[in-house]
Amino acid sequence: MIRTKCYIAGKISGEDPDKVREKFLEAETKLRAVGFEVVNPIRLNNGTAGPWKESMKRCLPALLNCQYILLLEDFNRSEGAKIEFMLAQAARIHILFDRDIEWFGRHPEMLRHE
């Protein structure tokens, strides 16, 4: 069975590392609960923010392998997340917001794999 992948985008740099991990893990848990395979940038970067440019080198290719991107509430306060959003738009990756996750839980047949 092909699993639909969703990348999580939100503010990481300059934030409390524990709160960032908590925020991204909460989003990951919600996405997995409704059937997504999740690409979490915190996991891609070994649980730390790390140097920004190096993090983006890992994150952007991973995003391009996803069918969806979840934009966390604070994504617009992050240069990296705004770049991820623009890349997702250009690559025609489906855009999700937090409020959309619950809907997919009620309509799992709507998950797109292309």
N, C-alpha and C positions, 0 to 999 in steps of 0.2 A: 504494500500500500504506500502510495506517495504521500508524504506529509507536507502540508503547506507551511512554508517558513515565514516567520515574522521577525523583523529586526526592531529593536527598541532604541529610540532616539530621545535623548534628554540631556539636561545640563549635568556635567560631571566635574569639569575643571573649576577649581576655586571653591568647591563645596566640601562640607564635612564628609570624609570618606565613608564613615559608618552609615550616615543618612543616605548617601548615594547608593551604597550597596543594598540597603534596605528598600529603597524606592525601586531600583531595577529588579530586585528579586521578587518584590510584590507584583510588579507588572509581568514578570516571567511566569509566576505561579498562575495568575489570572489567564494568561494566554494559553498555557499548557492545559488548563482545566477545560478550555473550549476546543482543544484539538490542534493547536498550532505547535509546530517545532519552532523553538525560540532561539534567536541569535541575540545574545546579550553581550554588549560591548564590555561590560565589566568582566565577564568570563574570558572574552577574547584577549583582554589585557591583564590577565592573571590577578584580577581583583583590585587593581590599582588604577589610578588615572594615568600615571606614567607620563613620559614626555609626549606632548600633544601631537606633534608631527608623526612620531612612531605609532602612536595609537591610531591615528587616522589612516596610516598605511595598512593597518590590519583591518580596520572597520569598514572602509569604503568597498574593498573587494567582497567582503562578507555580505554587505548590504545588497550588492548586485546579484547575489545568489538567492535572494528572497523574493517572494511574491507580494509581501506586505511590509509596511513600516508602521509601527505604533509611535505616535508623537506624544510624549509625555507633556504634561501641562506647562512645564518650564522650558520646552525645547527652544522657544524664541529668544531665550536669554543666553543661548549657547551658540558660539560661532560654529563649532563642529556639528551640532545637531541641525543648524540651519543649512549647512553644506549638505548634510545627509538628506534633508528634506528636498533640496533643489535637485540633487542627484536622483532621488526617488521619482520626482516629477518627470525629469528628463528620460528616465528609464521606464516610465509608465508602471511603476510599482504602486500597488494600491495603498492609499493612505488611510490609516485608522487613528482614531482618538480613543481615549479611555472609555467613553460612553458607548463605543461600538463593540467592545468586547462582550458585554452581556448579550447583545443582539445575536452575535455568532453562537453563543451558548444555546440560544433558542432555535437557531437556524443553521446547524452545522453543515447541512447540505450545500450551503452557499459559499463555503470555503473554496477559493479558486486555486488550482494547482499550476496554472500556466505562468 
